[in-house]
Amino acid sequence: MPSMEIAAAIPEDRLSLYNLNAPEVLANPYPLYAQLRNEDPVHWDSLLHTWVVTRYEDVVAVLRELSADRTPTPELLESIGLSALSPMARVMAKQVLFLDPPSHTRIRSLASAAFTPRRVQALREHIQEIASRLLDKAEPKGSMDVIADFALPLPAIVTAEMLGVPASDYPQLKKWTEDFMEILANFQHNPERAARAVRSVPEMVDYFHTAIANLRVRPREGLVHSLMTAEVEGDRLTDEEVVANSIIVMVGGQETTTTLIGNGLLTLLRSPGQLGQLKSDAALMPSAVEELLRYESPVQQTARLAPQDLELRGRKIRKRQAVVAVLAAANRDPERFPDPDHLDLGRQDNRHVAFGWAAHFCLGAALARVEAQIAFELLLRRFPNMALDSIPPKWRCNLDLRGLESLHVTF
C-alpha cells in the first residue's frame, strides 16, 4: 500500500503499530504498548495486516511455539512487485535467525561452537582498551555525541575483530549494517534507502567470500574462521552458510549494542537517583544492564508465522498469518514486572525478553552484556559529572530497533 494511502487510513486503527511513524509516538511508544496490552492484547493490525501480541505470557508463547521461517520466496517477492529484494531474501534464508528446526538446530550448534563464553571473556580487556581510546579522544573537548563518538564505533570495532576481519574495515561494515537493518527492521515506506540496501547485499556477500578465501590461505582467529572450521558429528557449514551467518552476526553485534549503550545512558542521565546508586555501588552493574535492557529494549519487536491454525486469548490466527511479538511491551507488562515503568537497577527476577527466548535467544547476548558493562563503567568513572547537553536526543526512525541518532552530553 502506498505511504499516502496508509497515512490517510491511520485514524481507522488507533492501536496500529504504524502509528510509531509519528515522531511523538516514536519518542515514547510505551503508552501505545500499554493501550494494546490493556485493550486488545492479541490485536489484528488492519494497516499492517498482522497480529500484534503485547503481554509477556503471550510473547513468550509466540517466541517459543511459532515459526521463525518467515523469509519470503523469490516467487512471492515477484508477485508483490519486490523482486529486487530477492538477493537479500536468499541470504536471509540461510541465517539462523530465520530458520526452524532441524535447520536452525544444525546451524545454531555449529555457530555456538564458534561463539563461546571463553572467547567473550578473553575479549574483555581488549574491549576496555578500545573503549578507553575512544574516550581519550573525546575528553579534551568537554562534550561529545555519545552515539557518533563512542556507542557506534565501540561495537563496530569489537565486531570486526570478533569476526576476524581487519578492524580498519569497520566504517564499511557499519554502512552495510545500517542498510541491511533498513529492510530487516522497518516497515516504513523508504524506497530510496531500500534500493541502497539491495545494492549493498552483493557487496557484503563478496566481502565475506573474499575473507573466507584469505583465511584458507592465512588462518586468523575470529568468528568467520571458527564458522568455517566448526564441526559437530562430521557436519560443517557451507561457504554460503558461513557468509550468511557472518552477516547476521555483523549486523546484530553492532546495532543492538550501540542502541543498548545509547538508550541506557540516556535513561541513566534522566534518572539521577538510580544513577547515583550505580556510581556508589559498582557491584550493581550486571543487574543495572539487565534493567536497562528491560526498560528500553533495543529490539522492540520481532515477527513469527503461525505454523497452523491456532487460538490465542480467543482470537483465531490462521496458518501462515504473521504475528508480531512486541518485546518492549512484554518487558513492561505489570503482570510480570512490578511497577514496570519504574527504573530499578537492582530489580530481582528480571527475566526480560530483550534478547529473545528459548531456541532463538540471541547468540551474541554475552558479548553485548560485557560491552555494555564496560561502556557504562568507563563513562561513569571518566566523566562523573556528565550531563545532557541542550541539544535534545534524537530517535532513529527505525521501528523495530529503538535507538538514538544522537545523544549530546557535556562533562
Secondary structure, 3 states (H helix, E strand, C coil): CCHHHHHHHHHHCCCCHHHHHCHHHHHCCHHHHHHHHHHCCEEEECCCCEEEECCHHHHHHHHHHCECCCCCCHHHHHHCCCHHHHHHHHHHCCCHHHCCCCHHHHHHHHHHHHCCHHHHHHHHHHHHHHHHHHHHHHHHHCEEEHHHHHHCHHHHHHHHHHHCCCHHHHHHHHHHHHHHHHHHCCCCCCHHHHHHHHHHHHHHHHHHHHHHHHHHHCCCCCHHHHHHHCCECCECCCHHHHHHHHHHHHHHHHHHHHHHHHHHHHHHHCCHHHHHHHHHCHHHHHHHHHHHHHHCCCECEEEEECCCCEEECCEEECCCCEEEEEHHHHCCCCCCCCCCCCCCCCCCCCCCCCCCCHHHCCCCHHHHHHHHHHHHHHHHHHCCCCEECCCCCEECCCCCECCEEECEEEC
